[in-house]
Amino acid sequence: LGTLPTIGNNVADNYILLIIDNGSYGSTGDQPTYAGKKTSLTKVAEACGCDNVIECKAEDTAQVMKDAIASKKMTVIVCKCESGNIPVPNITMDQVVIRDRFMKALEAANA
């Protein structure tokens, strides 16, 4: 949310922000977010000075994104989608190992 005033006040015509809003904190048990209750991220973006804000359903996102790219206007897209997680196993790898593996991958990508 802290970036919305920055985006609204420093418009770049080729900038697109895609917010995927499932209305919940999936990693901690699908508790509802404020956006899943009464707070409208679309209205928040508009209040922050973002002039071209589009709210869409998940299934319409691809077309909305294509239209935003073609418009060449700064666009904020709020994609409303279903909450929920697919069952996945817990990560058993140590956090330090994950960090080191990630850093090595970044170094290799920049080599």
N, C-alpha and C positions, 0 to 999 in steps of 0.2 A: 504493500500500500504506500510505502514511503516514496516509491518511484513515480507514482502518478502525478504529484505536483511538478516534479522535474520534467516529466514528459509533456505535461500540459503547458509548461512555460518555456520549453525549449524544443519547439516543434521542428521535426525533420520530415520533409515530405515523403521520404521513403521508409519511414519507421512503422513497423507493425508490432503491436504487443498482443499476444494471444494468451488470455487467461482461461485456463480450463478449470471450471468451478463445479466440483461435485458436491459442494455444500457440507462436506464432512472432513474430519481429521482421520483419514483412513489408517494411518500407521498406529493409531492409538485406540482403535476400536470403533471407528465410525461415529464419534460424537459429532453432533452438528456444529458447524461454524456459524458465526453471526450471519454470513452470507447465505447459509442454509436456513436461516430463520427470517429476519426482517430486513437486514442490510442488503441493499442492491449495489453490487460492484459497478454496474452500469451507471447508476446515479452518482456514485463516488467518483468515478472517472470523469464524468461530466462536470461535477462540482470542482474538480481539480483543474479544469480548463481544457480538457481533452474535447475537441469539437466533433470529431468523427468517431462515435462509439456505437458499436453494433452488438446486440445480444442475440445469440442464436442457439438452436438446439444442436446437440452433438452431431446428428446426421446431416446438418446443413453446413457444418464448419468448412468442409473442403471448398464448396462454392463461395462461401463468404470470404474465405482467404483468397481465392482467385480474383474475386471482385475487388478486394482491398489492394491486391498487387496491381491490378489493372488501373485502379484509380490514381495511383501514385500520390496518395494523400496519407498523412499520418493517421493511422487507424488503431483503435483499441477494440479488440474482439473479445467478448465475454461468452465463452462456450459453456452452456449449462448442460451437464451430463449427470448420469445416475451415479450415486455413491455405491461403494462396495468394493471389496477386494477379491481377487481370485486366490484360491489357496496356494500358497508357496511355502517351501520349507524355510526354516530359520537359517540364517547365515551363521555357520559355525566358525568361520575364519576370524582370527584375531583382528581387532581394529587397526593395529599397527601394520600388520601384513597387508590389509586392504589399502591403507594409505600409501605404503611403499610401492605396491603394485600399480596403483593409480598414478603416482608420481613418475614411475619408470615409463608407463605408457605415454604420458605427456611429453617426457623427454624424447622418447622415440619418435613421436609424431612431429616434434619440432626439429629433429635432426636433419 
